[in-house]
Amino acid sequence: MSNIVDMPFAPASTSNGRRSHSLTSLFDNAGQIKDISVSFPTLAPALLRQLLVPIVLDALGPPGSPAEWKERFTLGVFGRDDIKKIHAYLNEYHDRFDLFDEVRPFAQTAGLQSQTGTTKSISLLLPHQASGNNVPLFSNRTEGDKITLTPAEAALWLLHTHCWDTAAIKTGAVGDPLATAGKTMGNPVGPLGRLGVVIPAGRNLFETIMLNLPVLEDGDEGLGTPQWRHPEPSTARWRSRQAAGLLDLLTWQSRRIRLFPERIDGTLVVSQVMIAAGDRLADIPDYEPHTTWRIEPATKSSPATRKPKRHTAGKAAWRGLDSLLALRGIDRAPGPSAETSSLLTQIGELRVDGALPADFPLQAHIYGLIYGQKMAVFEDSVSDALPLPVSALTTTDPTRDAILEVAEQAENLAWALNRLADDLRRAQGSDQAPRDKGQRPGDIAIHGFDRWVRRFLAGLQRAGADENQIEAGRLAWETAARRVVLSIAESVLEASPQIVFRGHVDVDQRTDKKTIYRESTAEKAFRARVRKTLARLGRGDTTKEGS
């Protein structure tokens, strides 16, 4: 079996445990499936974006109004008529979802061959396995080890490669006029590798798919077609072009790929693959739904620009709340600014229209891959999930201001700890610690704040628009944050040598101004910064309390 319409290939979790589902089963059971439980985090957005959302959009059409979206969403599952349409759609294009179809293999190019006649290990699809220049630090295999994938596994990694593949050199294919000496140069990373991917998610797969459907008053006009419905099968020829609508963008074929199946002891497996250059996305369109944006204002020499914001490895999702909540219509300070994704903007609009309740448990999932060596290797992955109150996605609700204040307080407290450590180093006659070397006390604080920020956000979801509960949540957060930051400060002070008590005089070489750094003044300044940041707790914190 090699057709993903019928073949269980996508692992998913329900109340009865984890098992793999076919495309048909995913839609039939979307209300019971909690989430896609894949082995590597960035597989999840690839499956949702390249398959599930496009199929629903193409088979059912987009909701034409918030009222229509609400009518669908309130059912909690795909309705009987919708399931019939999805089944009919999958039957009509059944052959297009066969991995090994001789004419139009799913997401591949039939007959694709390298100019040298060679193939490569299937590990080329796997970012966590050694292959060519990509040698993960903790891989327990080498490129020489034979790796095989089941057809089900190969289907998932095929989608992943179209979304996230590395840049640089690709194998030159027979029939590619732009290949030179058996290679194609200058390939960009897959389209998701250029984004800071943000996926809104609900309590089950049905809700997640619905939250990722655009509401389009003009219906499916301008949506384009998904890759499996293109008039002609793909060939080795590729070009740089604009996306021809949302469905084309979501199912973008950034590579030409061919899987080579074989039977080992009677079992069908895939051990070899060919990956060649595919279509290059000329630019990322404004209607890209799964990223936040960085806005650079126009200058005398250049127009305004709007580029996707990418995630930073090791940075918790809540530290990017200013971008997630950067709504259109909010006054912004001069200079570069951020804008949230179109889907999060739409969720806020659905809340205003009454299509979503204030206490809906929305989750914002973020994904990313970190590339190194000219974007030609994988270095790290980014994956996190954050409870995000839907009320915070509207311009008039106090929830948004409360969340942004908490995020700012956390950063200010981390800075205050780092400033304390720097002042103590100056009291020893040393320079401040380099910002990019080692772990600083502010980093420890950010880690300590993590569960309290998440608890605060989850509490705001339950509170809805109740301002008394919002204020109580703010006070609870400040109490927990002070406990964390004072405990870390106490450790920093205790670890300082006795010389900091006597202090050190620092002289500014330009102005001859003298500044005395000692433990007492460093601690006093730190506590003043904490009191200023955590204003709700009052100004009674003058002791060395650790709680």
C-alpha positions in Angstrom: 0.0 0.0 0.0 1.5 3.3 -1.0 -1.5 5.7 -1.4 -1.8 8.1 1.6 -5.5 8.4 1.1 -5.8 4.8 2.4 -2.4 4.1 3.9 -2.0 5.0 7.6 0.9 7.3 7.6 0.3 10.2 10.0 0.7 9.4 13.7 -2.0 11.1 15.8 -3.1 11.1 19.5 -6.6 10.5 20.7 -8.0 9.6 24.1 -7.5 6.0 23.2 -3.8 6.4 22.5 -1.5 7.0 19.5 -1.9 5.4 16.1 -1.3 6.2 12.5 -4.1 7.5 10.2 -4.7 7.7 6.5 -5.9 11.0 5.0 -9.4 9.7 5.0 -9.2 8.7 8.7 -7.7 12.0 9.7 -10.7 13.9 8.4 -13.3 11.3 9.6 -11.8 11.4 13.1 -10.7 15.1 13.2 -12.9 15.9 16.2 -11.4 13.0 18.3 -7.8 13.5 17.3 -6.1 15.7 19.8 -3.0 16.5 17.7 -0.5 15.2 15.2 2.1 13.4 17.3 5.1 13.2 14.9 8.6 12.2 15.8 10.2 15.5 14.7 8.5 18.8 15.5 8.8 20.5 12.1 6.9 17.6 10.5 3.7 18.9 12.0 3.4 22.2 10.1 4.5 20.4 7.0 1.6 17.9 7.2 -0.9 20.6 8.1 0.2 23.1 5.5 1.0 20.8 2.6 -2.0 18.5 2.9 -4.8 19.0 5.4 -5.6 22.7 5.1 -5.2 22.7 1.2 -7.5 19.7 0.9 -10.2 21.3 3.0 -9.9 24.6 1.2 -10.0 23.0 -2.2 -12.7 20.4 -1.4 -15.1 22.7 0.7 -14.0 26.2 -0.3 -13.1 28.8 2.3 -15.7 30.2 4.7 -17.2 33.3 3.1 -18.0 35.2 6.4 -17.4 35.0 10.1 -20.9 33.6 10.4 -20.2 30.8 8.0 -16.9 30.1 9.8 -18.7 29.9 13.2 -21.4 27.6 11.8 -18.8 25.2 10.7 -16.7 25.5 13.8 -19.5 25.1 16.2 -20.2 21.5 14.9 -16.9 20.4 16.5 -16.4 18.0 13.6 -16.6 18.0 9.8 -20.4 17.8 9.1 -21.9 14.9 7.2 -22.2 16.9 4.0 -18.6 18.1 4.3 -17.3 14.6 4.9 -19.1 13.5 1.7 -17.4 16.3 -0.2 -14.0 15.4 1.2 -14.4 11.7 0.4 -15.6 12.6 -3.1 -12.5 14.9 -3.5 -10.1 12.2 -2.3 -11.7 9.7 -4.7 -11.5 12.0 -7.6 -7.8 12.7 -7.2 -7.0 9.3 -5.6 -4.1 8.5 -8.0 -2.5 11.9 -7.3 -1.8 10.8 -3.7 0.0 7.5 -4.6 3.7 7.7 -3.7 4.8 5.4 -6.5 2.4 6.2 -9.3 4.2 5.9 -12.6 2.9 9.1 -14.1 2.3 11.5 -11.2 3.7 10.2 -7.9 2.6 12.3 -5.0 4.8 15.4 -4.5 7.4 13.9 -6.8 8.6 14.0 -10.5 8.1 10.7 -12.3 11.2 9.3 -14.0 13.5 11.9 -12.4 17.2 10.9 -12.9 20.5 12.5 -12.0 22.9 13.4 -14.8 25.4 10.9 -13.4 22.8 8.1 -13.0 23.3 7.9 -9.2 20.9 8.1 -6.3 21.5 9.0 -2.7 20.6 7.6 0.7 17.1 8.4 2.0 18.9 10.0 5.0 19.1 13.1 2.7 15.4 13.7 3.7 16.2 13.5 7.4 17.6 16.6 9.1 18.6 14.6 12.2 20.7 12.1 10.3 24.2 12.4 8.8 24.2 13.0 5.1 26.7 14.8 2.9 27.6 18.1 4.6 24.8 17.7 7.1 26.4 16.0 10.1 24.4 16.5 13.2 26.4 16.6 16.4 24.5 13.9 18.2 23.7 11.6 15.3 24.4 7.9 16.2 24.7 7.0 12.5 27.1 7.9 9.7 26.4 8.5 6.0 27.6 5.0 5.3 24.9 3.3 7.4 22.0 2.0 5.3 18.8 3.6 6.4 15.3 2.5 5.2 12.0 4.2 5.6 8.6 2.7 5.3 6.4 4.3 2.6 4.4 5.9 5.4 7.6 7.5 6.9 8.8 8.5 3.5 5.5 10.3 2.8 6.0 12.5 5.9 9.7 13.3 5.2 8.8 14.0 1.6 6.5 16.8 2.7 9.1 18.0 5.2 11.7 18.4 2.5 9.5 20.5 0.3 9.0 22.8 3.3 12.3 22.9 5.1 15.1 21.6 2.9 18.6 23.1 3.1 19.9 25.5 0.5 23.0 25.4 -1.8 24.0 22.6 -4.2 21.4 20.1 -5.5 21.8 17.2 -7.8 21.5 18.1 -11.5 18.6 16.3 -13.1 18.4 15.1 -16.7 16.2 17.6 -18.5 17.1 20.5 -16.3 18.7 23.1 -18.7 20.0 25.1 -15.7 22.1 22.3 -14.3 25.8 22.6 -14.8 28.4 19.8 -14.3 25.8 17.6 -12.7 24.7 20.2 -10.1 22.3 23.1 -9.6 23.6 26.0 -7.6 22.0 28.8 -5.6 19.0 26.9 -4.3 17.3 28.7 -1.4 16.0 26.9 1.7 12.5 25.5 1.6 9.7 28.1 2.0 9.1 27.4 5.7 12.8 27.8 6.4 12.4 31.5 5.5 9.7 32.0 8.1 9.2 32.1 11.8 6.3 29.6 11.6 3.3 30.3 13.8 0.4 27.8 13.7 -2.8 28.5 15.7 -4.1 25.3 17.3 -7.3 24.3 19.1 -8.3 21.3 21.3 -8.4 18.8 18.4 -7.4 18.5 14.8 -10.7 19.8 13.5 -10.4 23.0 15.4 -6.8 23.4 14.3 -7.7 23.0 10.7 -10.5 25.5 11.1 -8.3 28.0 12.8 -6.0 27.8 9.8 -8.7 28.5 7.2 -8.9 32.0 5.9 -12.3 33.7 5.8 -12.6 35.0 2.2 -15.7 37.0 1.3 -14.9 36.5 -2.4 -14.9 32.7 -2.1 -12.2 30.7 -3.8 -11.4 33.4 -6.3 -7.6 33.8 -6.5 -6.9 30.8 -4.4 -5.2 28.9 -7.2 -4.7 25.2 -7.1 -2.7 22.7 -5.0 0.2 21.0 -6.5 -1.6 17.7 -7.1 -4.2 19.5 -9.3 -1.7 21.3 -11.6 -2.7 20.6 -15.2 0.5 18.9 -16.1 2.8 16.7 -14.0 6.1 18.2 -12.9 9.3 17.8 -14.9 13.0 18.4 -14.2 12.5 21.9 -15.4 12.0 24.5 -12.7 11.7 28.3 -12.6 11.6 31.2 -10.2 8.1 32.6 -10.0 5.4 34.2 -7.8 3.0 32.0 -6.0 -0.3 31.7 -8.0 -2.6 32.0 -5.0 -2.7 30.6 -1.5 -3.2 26.9 -2.5 -0.1 27.1 -4.7 1.9 28.7 -1.9 0.8 26.1 0.8 1.8 23.2 -1.5 4.8 24.8 -3.0 7.2 22.2 -4.7 10.6 23.7 -3.7 12.4 20.6 -4.9 12.1 17.9 -7.6 12.2 14.6 -5.8 11.9 11.0 -6.6 11.7 8.1 -4.1 13.1 4.8 -5.1 11.3 1.9 -3.5 12.6 -1.7 -3.1 11.6 -4.9 -1.4 13.7 -6.2 1.4 12.6 -9.6 2.7 9.2 -9.1 1.1 8.6 -5.7 2.7 8.3 -2.5 0.6 10.8 0.2 1.9 12.5 3.3 0.6 16.3 3.5 0.9 17.3 5.8 -2.0 16.2 9.2 -3.1 17.0 11.9 -5.6 16.6 15.5 -4.7 17.0 18.2 -7.4 16.3 21.9 -7.8 12.6 22.8 -7.7 10.6 26.0 -8.2 12.0 29.1 -6.4 9.6 31.4 -4.6 10.4 34.8 -6.1 9.2 36.5 -2.9 7.1 35.8 0.1 3.6 37.2 -0.6 1.7 39.4 1.9 -1.0 36.7 2.2 1.5 34.2 3.6 -0.6 33.1 6.7 1.9 31.3 8.9 4.5 34.0 10.0 4.8 37.2 11.9 6.4 40.1 10.1 9.1 42.7 10.6 8.2 46.1 9.1 11.0 48.5 8.1 9.8 52.0 7.5 10.6 53.8 4.2 13.7 56.0 4.1 14.8 58.6 1.6 16.8 55.9 -0.2 14.5 52.9 0.1 10.8 52.0 0.3 9.2 50.3 3.3 9.8 46.6 3.5 7.9 43.7 5.1 9.9 40.6 5.9 9.1 37.5 7.9 10.5 37.3 11.4 12.4 34.1 12.1 12.6 32.4 15.5 15.7 32.3 17.6 16.9 28.9 18.9 16.6 28.6 22.7 14.2 31.5 23.1 10.8 30.7 24.7 7.7 31.6 22.6 6.5 34.0 25.2 9.5 36.2 24.7 8.1 36.9 21.3 4.6 38.0 22.5 5.2 41.5 21.3 5.2 40.1 17.7 2.4 37.7 18.2 0.2 40.6 19.6 1.4 43.2 17.1 -2.1 44.0 15.7 -2.8 46.3 12.8 -4.3 49.6 13.9 -2.2 49.8 17.0 -0.1 53.0 17.2 3.6 52.1 16.8 6.7 54.0 17.7 8.9 55.3 14.9 11.4 52.8 13.4 11.2 49.1 12.8 8.0 47.4 14.0 6.3 44.0 14.0 3.0 42.7 12.7 1.3 39.5 13.7 0.2 36.8 11.3 -2.9 37.1 9.2 -4.4 34.1 10.9 -3.9 35.5 14.4 -5.4 38.8 13.2 -8.4 36.9 11.9 -8.8 35.0 15.2 -9.1 38.4 16.9 -11.7 39.5 14.4 -13.6 36.2 14.9 -13.6 37.0 18.6 -15.0 40.5 18.0 -17.7 39.0 15.8 -18.7 36.5 18.5 -17.5 33.4 16.5 -15.1 32.5 19.3 -15.7 32.8 23.1 -13.3 34.8 25.2 -12.2 31.7 27.1 -11.4 29.6 24.1 -8.1 27.7 24.8 -6.1 28.8 21.8 -2.6 27.6 21.5 0.1 29.3 19.4 2.6 26.7 18.1 5.9 28.0 16.8 8.3 26.1 14.6 11.6 26.8 12.9 14.9 25.3 11.7 18.2 26.9 12.3 20.6 26.6 9.3 24.4 26.9 9.3 27.3 27.1 6.8 25.5 29.3 4.2 22.2 27.7 5.0 23.5 24.3 3.7 23.2 22.3 6.9 20.7 22.0 9.8 22.0 23.1 13.2 19.0 23.2 15.5 15.3 23.2 15.6 12.8 25.5 17.3 9.5 24.2 18.7 7.2 25.6 21.4 3.5 26.0 22.2 2.0 28.9 24.1 -1.5 29.5 25.5 -2.7 32.7 23.9 -5.9 34.3 25.1 -8.1 35.2 22.1 -9.1 38.5 23.8 -5.5 39.6 23.5 -5.9 39.6 19.7 -8.3 42.5 19.8 -7.3 46.1 20.0 -9.7 47.1 22.8 -9.4 44.3 25.4 -7.3 44.9 28.6 -5.9 41.3 28.3 -3.5 42.4 25.5 -1.9 45.2 27.7 -1.6 42.8 30.6 0.3 40.2 28.6 2.6 42.7 27.0 3.3 44.2 30.5 4.2 40.8 31.9 6.6 40.1 29.0 8.3 43.4 29.4 8.6 43.0 33.2 10.3 39.6 32.7 12.8 41.1 30.3 13.4 44.1 32.6 14.0 41.8 35.6 16.4 39.7 33.7 18.3 42.9 32.7 18.3 44.1 36.3 20.0 40.8 37.3 22.6 41.1 34.6 23.2 44.7 35.6 23.7 43.6 39.2 26.3 41.0 38.1 28.0 43.7 36.0 28.2 46.1 38.9 29.6 43.5 41.2 32.3 42.7 38.6 33.1 46.4 38.4 33.3 46.4 42.2 36.1 43.9 41.8 37.9 46.1 39.2 36.8 43.7 36.3 35.1 44.5 33.1 31.5 43.4 32.7 30.9 39.9 31.3 30.5 39.6 27.5 26.9 39.4 26.5 27.4 36.4 24.2 29.7 34.3 26.5 28.4 31.9 29.1 25.1 31.9 31.0 24.2 35.1 32.8 21.9 35.4 35.8 19.3 37.0 33.6 19.2 33.8 31.5 18.6 31.8 34.7 15.7 34.2 35.6 14.1 33.8 32.2 14.1 30.1 32.7 12.7 30.5 36.2 9.9 32.8 34.9 8.8 30.4 32.2 6.2 28.3 34.1 4.8 31.5 35.8 4.3 33.3 32.5 2.6 30.3 31.0 0.5 29.9 34.1 -0.5 33.6 33.8 -1.4 33.2 30.1 -3.5 30.1 30.9 -5.2 31.9 33.7 -6.1 34.8 31.4 -7.7 32.3 29.0 -10.0 31.1 31.8 -10.7 34.6 33.0 -11.9 35.8 29.6 -12.6 39.5 29.8 -13.0 39.7 33.7 -10.8 42.6 34.7 -10.8 41.7 38.3 -9.3 38.2 37.5 -6.9 39.8 35.1 -5.6 42.1 37.8 -5.4 39.2 40.3 -3.4 37.3 37.7 -1.0 40.3 37.4 -0.4 40.4 41.1 0.2 36.7 41.3 2.7 36.9 38.5 4.6 39.8 40.2 4.7 37.9 43.5 6.2 34.8 41.8 8.6 36.9 39.6 9.9 38.7 42.7 10.5 35.4 44.5 12.5 34.1 41.5 14.6 37.2 40.9 15.5 37.8 44.6 16.5 34.2 45.0 18.9 34.4 42.0 20.2 37.8 43.2 21.0 36.3 46.6 23.0 33.6 45.0 24.9 36.1 42.9 25.7 38.2 46.0 26.8 35.2 48.0 29.2 34.1 45.2 30.9 37.5 45.1 34.4 37.8 46.7 34.9 39.9 49.8 36.6 42.6 47.8 33.3 43.8 46.4 32.4 45.0 49.9 35.2 47.5 49.8 34.5 48.4 46.2 36.4 49.9 43.3 36.7 53.4 41.8 36.2 53.6 38.1 37.5 56.6 36.2 36.0 57.6 32.8 39.0 58.2 30.6 37.1 60.9 28.5 35.6 62.9 31.3 37.7 62.0 34.4 34.4 61.3 36.2 34.8 58.9 39.1 32.2 56.2 39.9 32.5 54.1 43.0 31.2 50.5 42.6 30.7 48.4 45.7 28.3 45.6 46.8 26.0 47.8 48.8 25.4 50.3 46.0 25.0 47.5 43.4 22.4 45.8 45.6 20.5 49.0 46.4 20.3 49.9 42.7 19.1 46.4 41.8 16.3 46.4 44.4 15.2 49.8 43.2 14.9 48.4 39.7 12.9 45.5 40.9 10.5 47.7 42.9 10.1 50.0 39.9 9.4 47.0 37.6 7.0 45.2 40.0 5.0 48.3 40.9 1.9 46.4 42.1 3.8 45.0 45.0 4.4 48.5 46.4 7.7 49.9 47.6 8.0 47.8 50.8 10.8 45.6 49.5 13.8 46.9 51.4 15.0 43.7 52.9 17.0 40.8 51.6 14.0 38.5 51.6 14.2 35.6 49.3 10.5 35.0 48.9 
